[in-house]
Amino acid sequence: MWNDKESSVDYLHFEEIAFVAKNILEDESLRSTSIGIFGSWGSGKSTVLELIKNELNQKDEVIIICFDAWLYQNYSDAKTSLLETIQRTLEKEVSKVESIAEDVKKLGKSIFKLKNLLPLLSIAFGTATSIATGGVLPPISPALGSIETIIDNLEEQSSDSEIVEDIRKSFSEILNKLKKNVIVIVDNLDRCLPPKALETLEAIRLFLFLPNTSFVIAADVDMIKESLESVFHADSKHRNDYLDKLIQFPIPVPKLGLAEIRSYLFMLFAESHKLPSEQRERLREKLKVTVAAYEVGELSPLKDILDCLDAEQQEKVRPTFQMCDSISVLLSKIPTVASNPRTIKRLLNSFEMRKLISKNQSINLEDEVIMKLVLLEKIVSSQQMVNFYHLMKTDYSAFEKDLKILEQGKESQISPEQTKAIENLFGRGKLEEVSDLIVEWAGVPPHLSASPNIKLSAYLYRKAMALQVQYQRLSDTSLEAIRILSNTNVMYSANAKEIISRIPTNEIDSVMDEVIKNINNSPSWTKMNDVNGLCGAILLAENQPTVKEKLIDFFTHIDKTKNNVWIKTLIKRLRGK
């Protein structure tokens, strides 16, 4: 299986992005700049940062400071967390340079002042308010001393703006003496709550345009804009102005096309098959050429790609590469998967997990069949998959007949018989938007109707679903969303609405699936308020319309023993009737 960690080896052919960023950072006329590596969750931003670091690490005159914003998510002050990271890195850099060590200490003192000024003000203000209103005095920490001591300390403190100026001045003096360029690389802003993300960006602003200082910031632009709206209630113009002033060179991470997806699949499986490093590099270079050639021509035949490998390695990877070749076109068209390297990895992990279960349970299913069924799960909802396997189990002859109708493929448009077959196989949920994909999926070899052991796939599906959350490795935001929504029993939960706004787009479906599972396991169905997490699911459906149909479908096909009057009312509400 494959982890989500960023890679220092370029499987996505992002070298050009790293090359452009490196040249901007090394251009003396552009020094003291900021670069934004912009892309959605899972698009490959962290990998681009890793490639940039690799390029810059070869330069002696460069100090690279890496800051993972998410690691400081739970710190009270994300702003000073970045400042302290910069100060600690400089401390190591100048440990042997006595003349600069004092400047670094001075910088540290200024950061400490900034870090402690606001808490002191907060305490003093709270105390003063209590005294003025005749309220109970708040407890004073022994470490801070008496109220008189706190006030004395405040009087000795510089103002916020003065401290900031001291920080900028100390930092500039250090860099002038070091005669080195500092490049700060900031990652994982996407995972932070809006206030913490903006605190980090505000800290970056303190250092902007200082001599020999540059920033490379990986971020989801939409996330930053939503954070600005959430925290500062900024309108569209001010959100754009903020970004324009903060980021001088925005560089978008390109979406993966068909050739890139195919190439990525080949490289991931080359890694999985443990091809020797020299062979993998040869394959990577070959694929880089074929991806570029596709822009002006057709996909290179698989035979031509395999020719770059030794005969033994060709035989080892050929079956898997053939499978990748057959699914890559379909994969590039599935909205929840295409253009997202992380989602592709997770799909492949799901495939590998099914293979392990299949082997352990002696379920004799071909790899191609398992992969095809995993792809289907990305096209239709979980409830529609349940309908698919239910028909397979209860009326296999009808299942086989409808499947064969789909496997015939389509000409200019889907036939009425195929539309009916789709309804029979998957239910009456919202299928119009994915009907073309379903028919295309059915035509991808091998045809499932010809698989002698296809009935065993229903058992494999149930086993895999039981382990899904364990292996799926959803983002921390999505896992937190599942927890909050599954425990939300009021329709006006600000907590629930806030977490819903931060769920990565590619994980919304998975979050709803898990919340629905929890709903289905609820011990009581007499009243709406008795059902665990129902309010959370409704809020998710109403705030994320893409999964509303999934919830409607669940309640439409629910067990009749749970079919109370309120369920019909709920379905009407969700449908806007």
FIGUPA-219759 format. One record per residue (C-alpha): x, y, z; residue in one letter; residue number from 1. Coordinates in Angstrom, 1 decimal, m for minus. Example, Ala and Ser with C-alpha at 12.3 -4.5 7.8 and 13.67 -1.06 7.14 Angstrom:
      px      py      pz  r    k
    12.3    m4.5     7.8  A    1
    13.7    m1.1     7.1  S    2
REM end
This chain:
      px      py      pz  r    k
     0.0     0.0     0.0  M    1
     1.0     3.7    m0.3  W    2
     1.0     6.4     2.4  N    3
    m0.1    10.0     2.0  D    4
     3.3    11.4     2.7  K    5
     4.8    13.9     0.3  E    6
     7.4    12.4    m2.1  S    7
    10.8    13.6    m2.9  S    8
    10.7    11.6    m6.1  V    9
     8.6    13.3    m8.8  D   10
     5.9    10.8   m10.1  Y   11
     3.7    13.6   m11.2  L   12
     6.1    15.5   m13.4  H   13
     6.0    18.7   m11.3  F   14
     9.7    19.5   m11.9  E   15
     8.7    22.4   m14.0  E   16
     6.9    24.0   m11.1  I   17
     9.9    23.5    m8.8  A   18
    12.2    24.9   m11.5  F   19
    10.2    28.1   m11.9  V   20
    10.0    28.6    m8.1  A   21
    13.7    28.0    m7.7  K   22
    14.5    30.6   m10.4  N   23
    12.3    33.2    m8.8  I   24
    13.9    32.6    m5.4  L   25
    17.4    32.8    m6.8  E   26
    16.8    35.9    m8.8  D   27
    18.5    38.8    m6.9  E   28
    16.2    41.3    m8.5  S   29
    13.2    39.5    m7.1  L   30
    14.7    38.8    m3.7  R   31
    12.4    39.3    m0.7  S   32
     9.5    37.8    m2.3  T   33
     6.6    35.4    m1.7  S   34
     5.5    32.4    m3.8  I   35
     2.1    30.7    m3.4  G   36
     1.9    27.0    m4.5  I   37
    m1.9    26.9    m4.9  F   38
    m4.0    23.8    m5.3  G   39
    m6.9    21.9    m3.7  S   40
    m6.5    19.3    m0.9  W   41
    m4.5    16.3    m2.1  G   42
    m3.4    17.9    m5.4  S   43
     0.3    17.5    m4.7  G   44
     1.3    20.8    m3.1  K   45
     3.5    19.2    m0.4  S   46
     5.3    17.2    m3.1  T   47
     6.0    20.4    m5.0  V   48
     7.4    21.9    m1.8  L   49
     9.6    18.8    m1.3  E   50
    11.0    19.2    m4.8  L   51
    11.7    22.9    m4.3  I   52
    13.6    22.0    m1.0  K   53
    15.7    19.4    m2.8  N   54
    16.7    22.0    m5.4  E   55
    17.6    24.7    m2.8  L   56
    19.3    22.4    m0.4  N   57
    22.3    22.2    m2.7  Q   58
    23.0    26.0    m2.2  K   59
    25.3    26.9     0.7  D   60
    24.1    30.5     0.8  E   61
    20.5    29.5     1.6  V   62
    18.9    28.8     5.0  I   63
    15.7    26.8     4.6  I   64
    13.2    27.0     7.4  I   65
    10.2    24.6     7.2  C   66
     7.0    25.3     9.1  F   67
     4.2    22.8     9.3  D   68
     1.2    25.0    10.3  A   69
    m0.9    22.0    11.3  W   70
     1.5    20.9    14.0  L   71
     0.8    24.1    15.8  Y   72
    m3.0    23.9    15.2  Q   73
    m3.7    23.5    19.0  N   74
    m1.2    26.2    20.2  Y   75
    m2.8    29.3    21.6  S   76
    m0.8    31.6    19.4  D   77
     0.0    30.3    15.9  A   78
     1.6    33.6    14.9  K   79
     4.4    33.4    17.4  T   80
     4.8    29.7    16.7  S   81
     6.1    30.6    13.3  L   82
     8.3    33.3    14.7  L   83
     9.8    30.9    17.3  E   84
    10.5    28.3    14.5  T   85
    12.4    31.0    12.5  I   86
    14.3    32.1    15.6  Q   87
    15.3    28.5    16.6  R   88
    16.6    27.7    13.1  T   89
    18.7    30.9    13.1  L   90
    20.0    30.0    16.6  E   91
    21.4    26.7    15.2  K   92
    22.8    28.5    12.2  E   93
    24.8    31.1    14.2  V   94
    25.8    28.9    17.2  S   95
    29.4    29.2    16.2  K   96
    29.3    32.9    15.3  V   97
    29.7    34.9    18.5  E   98
    29.0    38.3    17.0  S   99
    25.6    37.2    15.7  I  100
    24.5    35.0    18.6  A  101
    23.6    38.1    20.7  E  102
    21.4    39.4    17.9  D  103
    19.5    36.1    17.8  V  104
    19.0    36.3    21.6  K  105
    17.6    39.8    21.1  K  106
    15.2    38.5    18.4  L  107
    14.1    35.8    20.8  G  108
    13.4    38.3    23.5  K  109
    11.2    40.4    21.2  S  110
     9.2    37.3    20.1  I  111
     8.8    36.4    23.8  F  112
     7.4    39.9    24.5  K  113
     5.0    39.7    21.6  L  114
     3.9    36.2    22.7  K  115
     3.1    37.4    26.3  N  116
     1.8    40.9    25.7  L  117
    m1.7    39.8    24.6  L  118
    m2.3    37.2    27.4  P  119
    m1.2    39.9    30.0  L  120
    m3.5    42.4    28.5  L  121
    m6.4    39.9    28.5  S  122
    m5.8    39.1    32.2  I  123
    m5.5    42.7    33.2  A  124
    m8.6    43.7    31.2  F  125
   m10.6    40.9    32.7  G  126
    m9.6    41.8    36.2  T  127
   m10.3    45.5    35.7  A  128
   m13.7    44.7    34.3  T  129
   m14.5    42.5    37.3  S  130
   m13.5    45.3    39.7  I  131
   m15.5    47.9    37.9  A  132
   m18.6    45.8    37.7  T  133
   m18.4    44.5    41.3  G  134
   m17.9    40.9    40.0  G  135
   m15.8    38.1    41.3  V  136
   m12.1    38.5    40.7  L  137
   m10.7    35.9    38.2  P  138
    m8.0    33.6    39.6  P  139
    m4.5    34.9    39.1  I  140
    m1.7    32.4    38.2  S  141
     1.0    32.4    40.9  P  142
     3.6    32.5    38.1  A  143
     2.3    36.0    37.1  L  144
     2.2    37.4    40.6  G  145
    m0.2    39.9    42.0  S  146
    m2.4    42.2    40.0  I  147
     0.0    45.0    40.8  E  148
     2.8    43.0    39.4  T  149
     0.9    42.3    36.2  I  150
     0.1    46.0    35.7  I  151
     3.8    46.9    36.4  D  152
     4.8    44.4    33.7  N  153
     2.4    45.9    31.3  L  154
     3.8    49.3    31.8  E  155
     7.2    48.1    31.0  E  156
     6.1    46.3    27.9  Q  157
     6.4    48.0    24.5  S  158
     3.4    48.4    22.3  S  159
     2.5    45.7    19.8  D  160
     3.8    47.8    16.9  S  161
     7.1    48.6    18.6  E  162
     7.7    44.9    19.3  I  163
     7.0    44.0    15.7  V  164
     9.5    46.7    14.5  E  165
    12.1    45.3    16.9  D  166
    11.6    41.8    15.5  I  167
    12.0    43.1    11.9  R  168
    15.1    45.1    12.8  K  169
    16.8    42.2    14.7  S  170
    16.0    39.8    11.9  F  171
    17.4    42.2     9.3  S  172
    20.6    42.7    11.2  E  173
    21.1    38.9    11.6  I  174
    20.7    38.3     7.9  L  175
    23.1    41.2     7.0  N  176
    25.8    39.7     9.2  K  177
    25.2    36.1     8.0  L  178
    25.2    37.1     4.3  K  179
    22.7    34.4     3.6  K  180
    19.2    34.2     2.1  N  181
    16.4    32.8     4.3  V  182
    13.6    30.9     2.6  I  183
    10.6    29.9     4.8  V  184
     8.5    27.1     3.5  I  185
     5.0    26.9     5.0  V  186
     2.8    23.8     4.5  D  187
    m0.5    22.3     5.7  N  188
    m2.5    25.6     6.1  L  189
    m5.4    23.6     4.6  D  190
    m5.7    21.5     7.8  R  191
    m5.9    24.5    10.2  C  192
    m9.0    26.1    11.6  L  193
    m9.6    29.5     9.9  P  194
    m8.3    31.6    12.9  P  195
    m5.1    29.6    13.1  K  196
    m4.5    29.7     9.3  A  197
    m4.9    33.5     9.3  L  198
    m2.6    33.9    12.3  E  199
     0.1    32.1    10.4  T  200
    m0.4    34.3     7.4  L  201
    m0.3    37.4     9.6  E  202
     3.0    36.2    11.0  A  203
     4.3    35.9     7.4  I  204
     3.3    39.5     6.8  R  205
     5.8    40.6     9.6  L  206
     8.7    39.4     7.5  F  207
     7.5    40.4     4.0  L  208
     9.9    42.5     2.0  F  209
    12.7    42.2     4.5  L  210
    16.1    41.9     2.8  P  211
    17.1    38.4     1.7  N  212
    13.9    36.8     3.0  T  213
    11.4    34.8     0.9  S  214
     8.4    32.7     1.6  F  215
     6.9    29.7    m0.2  V  216
     3.4    29.0     0.9  I  217
     1.4    26.0     0.0  A  218
    m2.4    26.7     0.3  A  219
    m5.8    26.1    m1.1  D  220
    m6.9    29.6    m2.3  V  221
   m10.5    28.9    m1.6  D  222
    m9.7    27.9     1.9  M  223
    m7.9    31.2     2.6  I  224
   m10.7    33.2     1.1  K  225
   m13.3    31.3     3.2  E  226
   m11.1    31.9     6.3  S  227
   m11.0    35.6     5.6  L  228
   m14.8    35.7     5.2  E  229
   m15.3    33.6     8.4  S  230
   m13.0    35.5    10.7  V  231
   m13.0    39.0     9.2  F  232
   m16.3    39.0     7.2  H  233
   m14.3    40.2     4.3  A  234
   m16.1    40.7     1.0  D  235
   m14.8    39.3    m2.3  S  236
   m12.7    42.4    m3.2  K  237
   m10.9    42.5     0.1  H  238
   m10.3    38.8     0.1  R  239
    m8.6    39.2    m3.3  N  240
    m6.7    42.3    m2.2  D  241
    m5.3    40.4     0.8  Y  242
    m4.1    37.5    m1.3  L  243
    m2.6    39.9    m3.9  D  244
    m0.6    41.7    m1.3  K  245
     0.5    38.6     0.5  L  246
     1.5    36.5    m2.5  I  247
     3.5    38.0    m5.3  Q  248
     3.9    34.9    m7.5  F  249
     0.9    32.6    m7.4  P  250
     1.8    29.2    m9.0  I  251
    m1.1    26.8    m9.4  P  252
    m0.5    23.1    m9.2  V  253
    m1.8    21.7   m12.6  P  254
    m4.7    19.2   m12.6  K  255
    m3.8    15.8   m13.7  L  256
    m4.9    14.8   m17.2  G  257
    m5.3    11.4   m18.7  L  258
    m1.6    11.0   m19.5  A  259
    m0.5    12.1   m16.0  E  260
    m3.0     9.8   m14.3  I  261
    m1.8     6.8   m16.4  R  262
     1.8     7.7   m15.7  S  263
     1.1     8.1   m12.0  Y  264
    m0.5     4.7   m11.8  L  265
     2.4     3.0   m13.6  F  266
     4.9     4.6   m11.2  M  267
     3.0     3.7    m8.1  L  268
     2.8     0.1    m9.1  F  269
     6.4     0.1   m10.2  A  270
     7.2     1.1    m6.6  E  271
     4.8    m1.5    m5.2  S  272
     6.4    m4.2    m7.3  H  273
     9.8    m3.1    m5.9  K  274
    11.4    m2.5    m9.2  L  275
    15.1    m1.7    m8.8  P  276
    15.7     2.1    m8.4  S  277
    17.6     2.3   m11.7  E  278
    14.7     0.7   m13.5  Q  279
    12.2     2.9   m11.8  R  280
    14.1     6.0   m12.8  E  281
    14.4     4.8   m16.4  R  282
    10.6     4.3   m16.4  L  283
    10.0     7.7   m14.9  R  284
    12.1     9.4   m17.5  E  285
    10.3     7.5   m20.3  K  286
     6.9     8.4   m18.9  L  287
     7.9    12.1   m18.7  K  288
     8.6    12.0   m22.4  V  289
     5.3    10.2   m23.2  T  290
     3.3    12.7   m21.1  V  291
     4.8    15.6   m23.0  A  292
     4.1    13.9   m26.3  A  293
     0.5    13.3   m25.4  Y  294
    m0.1    17.1   m25.5  E  295
     0.4    17.0   m29.3  V  296
    m0.5    13.4   m30.1  G  297
    m1.9    10.1   m28.7  E  298
    m1.1     8.0   m25.7  L  299
     2.1     6.0   m26.2  S  300
     1.3     2.2   m26.5  P  301
     2.0     0.2   m23.4  L  302
     4.5    m1.9   m25.3  K  303
     6.7     1.2   m26.1  D  304
     6.7     2.1   m22.4  I  305
     7.6    m1.4   m21.2  L  306
    10.5    m1.5   m23.6  D  307
    12.5     0.7   m21.3  C  308
    12.6    m2.1   m18.7  L  309
    14.6    m5.3   m18.6  D  310
    12.8    m8.4   m19.8  A  311
    12.4    m9.8   m16.2  E  312
    10.9    m6.5   m14.9  Q  313
     8.6    m6.3   m17.9  Q  314
     7.0    m9.6   m17.1  E  315
     6.7    m8.7   m13.4  K  316
     4.7    m5.5   m14.0  V  317
     2.9    m6.3   m17.3  R  318
    m0.4    m7.6   m15.9  P  319
    m0.8    m4.7   m13.5  T  320
     0.2    m2.1   m16.1  F  321
    m2.3    m3.6   m18.5  Q  322
    m5.0    m3.1   m15.8  M  323
    m3.9     0.5   m15.2  C  324
    m4.0     1.1   m19.0  D  325
    m7.6    m0.1   m19.2  S  326
    m8.9     1.9   m16.3  I  327
    m7.0     5.2   m16.8  S  328
    m9.5     6.8   m19.2  V  329
   m12.4     6.0   m16.9  L  330
   m10.5     7.1   m13.8  L  331
    m9.7    10.5   m15.5  S  332
   m13.5    11.1   m15.8  K  333
   m14.7    10.3   m12.3  I  334
   m15.1    13.7   m10.6  P  335
   m14.4    12.4    m7.1  T  336
   m11.1    10.9    m8.1  V  337
    m9.6    12.6   m11.2  A  338
    m6.9    15.2   m10.8  S  339
    m6.2    14.3    m7.2  N  340
    m3.1    12.2    m6.5  P  341
    m4.1    11.6    m2.9  R  342
    m7.5    10.3    m3.8  T  343
    m5.9     8.0    m6.5  I  344
    m3.6     6.6    m3.8  K  345
    m6.5     5.9    m1.5  R  346
    m8.4     4.2    m4.3  L  347
    m5.4     2.0    m4.9  L  348
    m5.1     1.3    m1.2  N  349
    m8.7     0.2    m1.2  S  350
    m7.9    m2.1    m4.1  F  351
    m4.9    m3.6    m2.3  E  352
    m6.9    m4.0     0.9  M  353
    m9.6    m6.0    m1.0  R  354
    m6.9    m8.2    m2.5  K  355
    m5.5    m9.0     1.0  L  356
    m9.0    m9.9     2.2  I  357
    m9.7   m11.9    m0.9  S  358
    m6.5   m13.9    m0.4  K  359
    m7.0   m14.4     3.3  N  360
   m10.6   m15.6     2.8  Q  361
    m9.7   m17.7    m0.3  S  362
   m12.1   m15.7    m2.5  I  363
   m11.0   m16.4    m6.1  N  364
   m11.6   m13.0    m7.8  L  365
    m9.3   m11.6   m10.5  E  366
    m7.4    m8.4    m9.7  D  367
    m9.1    m6.7   m12.6  E  368
   m12.6    m7.6   m11.3  V  369
   m11.7    m6.2    m7.8  I  370
   m10.3    m3.0    m9.3  M  371
   m13.4    m2.6   m11.4  K  372
   m15.7    m2.9    m8.4  L  373
   m13.6    m0.4    m6.4  V  374
   m14.0     2.1    m9.3  L  375
   m17.8     1.6    m9.3  L  376
   m17.8     2.6    m5.6  E  377
   m16.4     6.0    m6.6  K  378
   m19.1     6.5    m9.2  I  379
   m22.3     5.6    m7.3  V  380
   m23.3     6.1    m3.6  S  381
   m22.8     3.5    m0.9  S  382
   m26.6     2.9    m0.8  Q  383
   m26.6     2.3    m4.6  Q  384
   m23.8    m0.2    m4.1  M  385
   m25.9    m2.0    m1.5  V  386
   m28.7    m2.1    m4.0  N  387
   m26.3    m3.5    m6.6  F  388
   m25.2    m6.4    m4.4  Y  389
   m28.7    m7.0    m3.1  H  390
   m30.0    m7.7    m6.6  L  391
   m26.9    m9.8    m7.3  M  392
   m27.7   m11.9    m4.2  K  393
   m31.5   m12.2    m4.5  T  394
   m32.1   m12.4    m8.3  D  395
   m28.9   m13.2   m10.1  Y  396
   m30.5   m13.9   m13.5  S  397
   m32.1   m10.4   m13.5  A  398
   m28.7    m8.9   m12.3  F  399
   m26.8   m10.6   m15.1  E  400
   m29.3    m9.6   m17.7  K  401
   m29.2    m5.9   m16.7  D  402
   m25.4    m6.0   m16.5  L  403
   m25.1    m7.4   m20.0  K  404
   m27.3    m4.6   m21.4  I  405
   m24.9    m2.1   m19.9  L  406
   m21.9    m3.9   m21.2  E  407
   m23.1    m3.5   m24.8  Q  408
   m21.9     0.1   m24.6  G  409
   m23.6     3.1   m26.0  K  410
   m23.6     4.8   m29.3  E  411
   m24.7     8.5   m29.4  S  412
   m26.7     8.2   m26.2  Q  413
   m27.8     5.8   m23.6  I  414
   m30.8     3.7   m24.7  S  415
   m34.1     3.4   m22.7  P  416
   m33.2    m0.2   m22.0  E  417
   m29.9     0.9   m20.4  Q  418
   m31.6     3.6   m18.4  T  419
   m34.0     1.0   m17.0  K  420
   m31.1    m1.5   m16.4  A  421
   m29.3     1.2   m14.3  I  422
   m32.4     1.8   m12.2  E  423
   m32.8    m2.0   m11.7  N  424
   m29.2    m2.4   m10.6  L  425
   m28.7     0.7    m8.4  F  426
   m32.2     1.9    m7.4  G  427
   m34.1     5.1    m8.2  R  428
   m31.7     7.6    m6.7  G  429
   m30.2    10.5    m8.6  K  430
   m28.3     8.7   m11.4  L  431
   m28.7    11.0   m14.4  E  432
   m25.4    12.7   m13.8  E  433
   m23.4     9.4   m13.6  V  434
   m25.3     7.3   m16.2  S  435
   m22.7     7.8   m18.9  D  436
   m20.0     6.9   m16.5  L  437
   m21.8     3.7   m15.4  I  438
   m22.2     2.6   m19.0  V  439
   m18.5     3.4   m19.7  E  440
   m17.5     1.5   m16.5  W  441
   m19.5    m1.5   m17.6  A  442
   m17.6    m1.6   m20.9  G  443
   m14.2    m1.6   m19.3  V  444
   m12.7    m5.1   m19.5  P  445
   m13.2    m7.6   m18.0  P  446
   m17.0    m7.9   m18.3  H  447
   m18.4    m8.8   m14.9  L  448
   m21.2   m10.8   m16.3  S  449
   m18.6   m13.3   m17.6  A  450
   m16.7   m13.5   m14.3  S  451
   m17.4   m17.0   m12.8  P  452
   m17.0   m15.9    m9.2  N  453
   m18.6   m12.5    m9.3  I  454
   m21.1   m13.5    m6.6  K  455
   m18.3   m13.7    m4.1  L  456
   m17.7    m9.9    m4.5  S  457
   m20.7    m9.2    m2.3  A  458
   m19.0   m10.9     0.7  Y  459
   m15.8    m9.1    m0.1  L  460
   m17.6    m5.8    m0.2  Y  461
   m19.1    m6.3     3.3  R  462
   m15.8    m7.3     4.7  K  463
   m14.0    m4.3     3.2  A  464
   m16.7    m1.8     4.4  M  465
   m16.2    m3.0     8.0  A  466
   m12.6    m2.1     7.7  L  467
   m13.0     1.0     5.6  Q  468
   m12.5     3.7     8.2  V  469
    m9.4     2.0     9.6  Q  470
    m7.7     1.9     6.2  Y  471
    m9.1     4.9     4.5  Q  472
    m7.0     7.3     6.5  R  473
    m9.3    10.3     6.1  L  474
    m7.9    13.7     6.9  S  475
    m8.0    14.7    10.5  D  476
   m10.6    17.3     9.7  T  477
   m12.9    14.7     8.2  S  478
   m12.5    12.3    11.1  L  479
   m13.3    15.2    13.5  E  480
   m16.4    16.0    11.3  A  481
   m17.6    12.4    11.6  I  482
   m17.2    12.5    15.4  R  483
   m19.0    15.9    15.7  I  484
   m21.8    15.2    13.2  L  485
   m22.5    11.7    14.7  S  486
   m23.1    13.4    18.1  N  487
   m25.1    16.4    16.8  T  488
   m28.7    16.2    18.0  N  489
   m29.8    19.9    17.4  V  490
   m30.4    21.6    14.1  M  491
   m28.6    24.9    15.1  Y  492
   m25.2    23.6    16.0  S  493
   m22.5    26.2    15.2  A  494
   m19.9    23.6    15.8  N  495
   m21.3    21.3    13.2  A  496
   m21.7    24.0    10.6  K  497
   m18.1    25.2    11.1  E  498
   m16.6    21.7    10.7  I  499
   m18.8    21.0     7.6  I  500
   m17.3    24.1     6.0  S  501
   m13.8    22.6     6.3  R  502
   m14.3    19.1     5.1  I  503
   m12.1    18.5     2.0  P  504
   m14.3    18.3    m1.1  T  505
   m13.0    14.9    m2.0  N  506
   m14.0    13.5     1.4  E  507
   m17.5    14.8     1.8  I  508
   m19.0    11.6     0.4  D  509
   m17.0     9.5     2.8  S  510
   m18.0    11.6     5.8  V  511
   m21.7    11.3     4.9  M  512
   m21.2     7.5     4.4  D  513
   m19.8     7.2     7.9  E  514
   m22.5     9.4     9.5  V  515
   m25.2     7.3     7.8  I  516
   m23.6     4.1     9.2  K  517
   m23.9     5.6    12.7  N  518
   m27.5     6.6    12.0  I  519
   m28.3     3.1    10.8  N  520
   m26.9     1.7    14.1  N  521
   m29.1     3.9    16.3  S  522
   m30.9     1.9    18.9  P  523
   m34.1     4.0    18.8  S  524
   m36.2     5.2    15.9  W  525
   m39.4     6.2    17.6  T  526
   m38.7     9.9    17.3  K  527
   m36.5    12.0    15.1  M  528
   m34.5    13.3    18.1  N  529
   m33.8     9.7    19.2  D  530
   m31.7     8.9    16.2  V  531
   m28.0     9.4    16.9  N  532
   m26.4    11.9    14.5  G  533
   m29.5    12.5    12.4  L  534
   m29.3    16.3    12.9  C  535
   m25.7    16.2    11.9  G  536
   m26.5    14.4     8.7  A  537
   m29.3    16.8     7.8  I  538
   m26.9    19.8     8.3  L  539
   m24.3    18.1     6.1  L  540
   m26.9    17.5     3.4  A  541
   m28.2    21.0     3.5  E  542
   m24.8    22.7     3.5  N  543
   m23.2    20.3     1.0  Q  544
   m25.9    19.6    m1.6  P  545
   m23.7    17.0    m3.4  T  546
   m24.5    14.5    m0.7  V  547
   m28.1    15.4    m0.1  K  548
   m29.3    12.7    m2.5  E  549
   m27.2    10.1    m0.6  K  550
   m29.2    10.8     2.6  L  551
   m32.5    10.8     0.7  I  552
   m31.6     7.5    m0.9  D  553
   m30.8     6.0     2.5  F  554
   m34.2     7.0     4.0  F  555
   m36.1     6.0     0.9  T  556
   m34.8     2.4     1.1  H  557
   m34.6     2.1     4.8  I  558
   m35.8    m1.1     6.6  D  559
   m39.6    m1.0     6.9  K  560
   m39.4    m1.7    10.7  T  561
   m37.8     1.8    11.0  K  562
   m40.2     3.5     8.7  N  563
   m41.9     6.0    11.0  N  564
   m44.1     8.9    10.0  V  565
   m41.3    11.5    10.6  W  566
   m39.1     9.8     8.0  I  567
   m41.6    10.7     5.2  K  568
   m41.7    14.3     6.5  T  569
   m37.9    14.4     6.5  L  570
   m37.6    13.1     2.9  I  571
   m40.0    15.9     1.8  K  572
   m37.9    18.5     3.7  R  573
   m34.7    17.3     2.0  L  574
   m36.3    17.4    m1.4  R  575
   m37.6    20.9    m0.7  G  576
   m41.2    20.0    m0.8  K  577
REM end
